[in-house]
Amino acid sequence: MSKIDIINDTNIPSLLSKEGLTVVLMTSPWDGNGIIMRSIMESISGNFSSVNFSQADYESSPQLARLFSLLSPPGILLIKEGELLHRITKPVSAGKISELINASVA
């Protein structure tokens, strides 16, 4: 079963202090590509039990977007112990996301 936490600007300190890898999807309800990316994240999150998955609304989380230099949705951020490892700023396949996750947890 997949679990994707909903986060916003108030969660930045806990996001940066989490141990291990965290994958954050930043999207908006109106963003068609974000809807597709959300579906992909839900499908792959169950495959990585040691990875934290989160989702943030781009419009209601401007500090988070600025912190990781995300200029528009959708965006996927791979963060490990407070450090940005990868920033994806376009729609990508589940395979590509899984590949980056595997490389980041190794």
Secondary structure per residue as TSV (DSSP state, phi and psi in degrees):
chain	resnum	aa	ss	phi	psi
A	1	M	-	360.0	133.1
A	2	S	-	-87.1	149.9
A	3	K	-	-137.8	117.4
A	4	I	-	-117.7	115.9
A	5	D	E	-75.5	144.0
A	6	I	E	-93.8	126.0
A	7	I	E	-127.5	169.0
A	8	N	-	-153.5	-166.9
A	9	D	G	-59.6	-28.6
A	10	T	G	-70.9	-16.3
A	11	N	G	-93.8	3.3
A	12	I	H	-56.5	-47.5
A	13	P	H	-58.6	-42.8
A	14	S	H	-70.5	-33.9
A	15	L	H	-61.7	-44.8
A	16	L	H	-73.7	-19.6
A	17	S	H	-99.8	-1.9
A	18	K	-	-66.0	140.7
A	19	E	S	-83.1	149.6
A	20	G	S	81.4	-165.5
A	21	L	E	-92.7	136.4
A	22	T	E	-123.7	131.7
A	23	V	E	-109.5	121.5
A	24	V	E	-115.3	126.3
A	25	L	E	-100.2	121.6
A	26	M	E	-107.6	121.9
A	27	T	E	-148.5	-178.6
A	28	S	-	-134.7	151.7
A	29	P	T	-59.3	-29.4
A	30	W	T	-86.3	-7.1
A	31	D	-	-86.8	108.0
A	32	G	H	-58.6	-43.0
A	33	N	H	-65.2	-34.5
A	34	G	H	-64.9	-36.1
A	35	I	H	-63.2	-42.7
A	36	I	H	-64.9	-44.3
A	37	M	H	-64.3	-37.5
A	38	R	H	-61.5	-41.9
A	39	S	H	-63.9	-41.9
A	40	I	H	-63.4	-45.0
A	41	M	H	-61.7	-41.8
A	42	E	H	-62.3	-37.6
A	43	S	H	-73.4	-34.5
A	44	I	H	-91.5	-18.5
A	45	S	H	-60.6	-30.3
A	46	G	T	-70.0	-15.8
A	47	N	T	-85.3	-9.3
A	48	F	-	-129.7	83.2
A	49	S	T	-67.5	-24.0
A	50	S	T	-91.6	2.2
A	51	V	S	-106.3	137.9
A	52	N	E	-87.6	130.3
A	53	F	E	-114.6	132.4
A	54	S	E	-137.4	159.2
A	55	Q	E	-134.7	138.2
A	56	A	E	-131.9	143.5
A	57	D	E	-80.5	124.7
A	58	Y	T	-58.6	-45.4
A	59	E	T	-68.2	-35.3
A	60	S	T	-93.4	6.0
A	61	S	-	-131.9	54.7
A	62	P	H	-64.9	-31.7
A	63	Q	H	-67.2	-40.1
A	64	L	H	-63.6	-44.3
A	65	A	H	-61.5	-44.4
A	66	R	H	-65.5	-41.9
A	67	L	H	-55.9	-37.5
A	68	F	T	-108.3	18.3
A	69	S	T	52.5	45.2
A	70	L	-	-98.1	114.2
A	71	L	-	-87.7	-23.1
A	72	S	S	-161.2	155.7
A	73	P	S	-80.9	160.4
A	74	P	-	-82.9	158.8
A	75	G	E	-147.1	144.9
A	76	I	E	-121.1	129.4
A	77	L	E	-116.6	129.0
A	78	L	E	-106.4	113.9
A	79	I	E	-120.8	128.4
A	80	K	E	-123.4	113.2
A	81	E	T	50.7	47.5
A	82	G	T	87.3	-7.5
A	83	E	E	-107.6	131.7
A	84	L	E	-73.6	119.8
A	85	L	E	-94.1	-42.3
A	86	H	E	-144.8	142.9
A	87	R	E	-127.7	119.1
A	88	I	E	-106.7	124.7
A	89	T	-	-116.5	23.0
A	90	K	S	-151.3	163.0
A	91	P	-	-62.5	135.5
A	92	V	-	-136.4	166.6
A	93	S	-	-77.9	162.1
A	94	A	H	-60.6	-36.4
A	95	G	H	-62.3	-42.1
A	96	K	H	-66.7	-42.9
A	97	I	H	-62.4	-45.2
A	98	S	H	-61.0	-40.6
A	99	E	H	-60.6	-45.2
A	100	L	H	-66.5	-38.2
A	101	I	H	-63.6	-48.4
A	102	N	H	-58.9	-41.0
A	103	A	H	-67.8	-31.1
A	104	S	H	-82.7	-25.9
A	105	V	H	-89.1	-13.3
A	106	A	-	-71.2	360.0
